[in-house]
Amino acid sequence: MNPTLVAALAYARGGWSVIPVRGNTNKPDLIEWKEYASRIASQDEILAWFGGWPDANLAVVTGRLSNLTLIDVDERHDGVASAKTLTLPRTWTVKTPHGWHLYYLYTPDLVSRNGYLPGIDVKNDGGCGGCEPSVRDGKRYTVIEPVKGQ
């Protein structure tokens, strides 16, 4: 079975809203995805998406519904230097093709914003971010710091 489909179903069962994104990108333009900020896709929808687009990547819709705030650190745009100026607790961390995604429990006070700091984007209500096992530029999103019990 398609590993992206398997991951999408597992994430949805765990309470995350997931969507397909164009293969080799993180562009959420395969579907009208904003409705998935207020509801989690059904198993049938997820099966149809990844059956119809077997090479699609996977993204999680951030914010209240998924109980998730994502910090996107882009090493190409000085994100590592910016991240060192912040006091961030250890968390579930995913190595992305161009940096890291840090997953935190939903923090309603943070607003989704690109350029929060140089190389740092915040994905929260109204946002989404690529997740494992997506592949971009030949590199896979990979969990490097799992949460206890994961």
C-alpha positions as CSV (number, residue, x, y, z in Angstrom):
1,M,0.0,0.0,0.0
2,N,1.1,3.6,-0.7
3,P,3.1,4.8,2.4
4,T,1.7,8.3,2.0
5,L,-1.9,6.9,2.1
6,V,-1.0,4.8,5.2
7,A,0.4,7.9,7.0
8,A,-2.6,10.0,6.0
9,L,-5.1,7.5,7.4
10,A,-3.0,7.1,10.6
11,Y,-2.7,10.9,11.1
12,A,-6.5,11.3,10.6
13,R,-7.2,8.5,13.1
14,G,-5.0,10.4,15.5
15,G,-7.0,13.6,15.1
16,W,-5.0,15.5,12.5
17,S,-6.7,17.0,9.5
18,V,-4.7,16.0,6.4
19,I,-4.8,17.0,2.8
20,P,-3.0,15.9,-0.4
21,V,-0.5,18.3,-1.9
22,R,1.1,18.3,-5.3
23,G,3.9,15.7,-5.6
24,N,7.5,17.1,-5.1
25,T,6.0,20.3,-3.6
26,N,4.2,21.5,-0.6
27,K,1.6,23.3,-2.7
28,P,-2.0,22.6,-1.4
29,D,-3.6,23.1,-4.8
30,L,-5.0,19.6,-5.6
31,I,-8.2,20.3,-3.7
32,E,-10.0,23.2,-2.1
33,W,-8.5,22.5,1.2
34,K,-9.7,25.4,3.5
35,E,-12.8,23.3,4.6
36,Y,-10.4,20.9,6.2
37,A,-9.5,23.5,8.8
38,S,-13.0,22.9,10.2
39,R,-13.4,19.1,9.6
40,I,-11.2,16.1,9.3
41,A,-11.5,14.3,5.9
42,S,-13.3,10.9,6.0
43,Q,-11.4,7.7,5.3
44,D,-13.2,7.5,1.9
45,E,-12.0,11.0,0.9
46,I,-8.4,10.2,1.9
47,L,-8.6,6.9,-0.1
48,A,-10.0,8.7,-3.1
49,W,-7.3,11.4,-2.9
50,F,-4.3,9.1,-2.8
51,G,-5.9,6.6,-5.2
52,G,-6.4,9.4,-7.7
53,W,-3.0,11.1,-7.0
54,P,-0.7,8.2,-5.9
55,D,2.3,10.5,-6.2
56,A,0.8,13.3,-4.0
57,N,2.6,14.5,-1.0
58,L,0.9,14.9,2.4
59,A,0.3,18.0,4.5
60,V,-1.3,18.5,7.9
61,V,-3.8,21.3,8.4
62,T,-2.6,23.3,11.4
63,G,-4.6,25.1,14.0
64,R,-7.4,24.3,16.5
65,L,-8.9,21.3,14.7
66,S,-5.6,19.4,14.6
67,N,-4.6,20.8,17.9
68,L,-1.3,21.7,16.2
69,T,0.9,24.8,15.8
70,L,3.9,24.2,13.5
71,I,7.1,26.2,13.4
72,D,8.8,25.9,10.0
73,V,12.6,26.5,10.2
74,D,14.1,27.1,6.7
75,E,17.9,26.7,6.8
76,R,18.2,28.4,3.3
77,H,16.9,31.7,4.7
78,D,18.8,31.9,8.1
79,G,16.1,30.0,10.0
80,V,18.7,28.2,12.1
81,A,20.2,31.5,13.3
82,S,16.7,32.8,14.0
83,A,15.7,29.7,15.9
84,K,18.7,30.1,18.1
85,T,17.3,33.4,19.3
86,L,14.1,31.7,20.6
87,T,13.6,29.5,23.6
88,L,11.7,26.6,22.2
89,P,11.0,23.4,24.2
90,R,11.9,20.0,22.7
91,T,9.1,18.6,20.6
92,W,8.2,16.3,17.8
93,T,10.7,17.4,15.1
94,V,10.7,16.5,11.4
95,K,13.7,17.0,9.1
96,T,12.4,18.6,5.9
97,P,14.2,18.9,2.6
98,H,15.1,22.5,3.5
99,G,15.1,22.6,7.3
100,W,12.9,21.4,10.1
101,H,9.3,21.4,11.3
102,L,8.7,21.7,15.0
103,Y,5.3,20.4,16.1
104,Y,3.6,21.9,19.2
105,L,0.2,21.7,20.8
106,Y,-2.1,24.3,19.4
107,T,-1.3,27.8,20.7
108,P,-4.2,30.1,19.8
109,D,-2.1,33.3,20.5
110,L,0.2,32.6,17.5
111,V,-1.0,33.7,14.2
112,S,-0.1,32.0,10.9
113,R,2.6,34.1,9.4
114,N,5.4,33.7,6.9
115,G,8.5,35.6,7.9
116,Y,7.8,35.6,11.7
117,L,11.6,35.9,11.8
118,P,14.1,35.4,9.0
119,G,13.6,31.8,7.9
120,I,10.9,31.1,10.4
121,D,7.2,30.7,9.5
122,V,4.4,29.9,11.9
123,K,1.6,27.6,10.7
124,N,-1.5,27.8,12.8
125,D,-5.2,28.5,12.1
126,G,-5.6,28.7,8.4
127,G,-2.2,27.1,7.6
128,C,-0.8,23.8,6.6
129,G,2.6,22.1,6.4
130,G,4.1,19.2,4.6
131,C,4.7,16.1,6.7
132,E,6.3,12.7,6.7
133,P,6.6,10.7,4.4
134,S,6.4,13.4,1.8
135,V,9.3,13.9,-0.7
136,R,10.5,17.2,-2.1
137,D,13.6,17.8,-4.3
138,G,14.4,14.1,-3.8
139,K,14.6,14.4,0.0
140,R,12.1,12.8,2.4
141,Y,10.4,14.5,5.4
142,T,11.7,12.3,8.3
143,V,10.9,12.3,12.0
144,I,14.1,12.9,14.0
145,E,12.7,13.7,17.4
146,P,9.6,11.6,18.2
147,V,7.3,12.4,21.1
148,K,7.3,9.8,23.9
149,G,5.0,6.9,23.0
150,Q,5.2,7.6,19.2
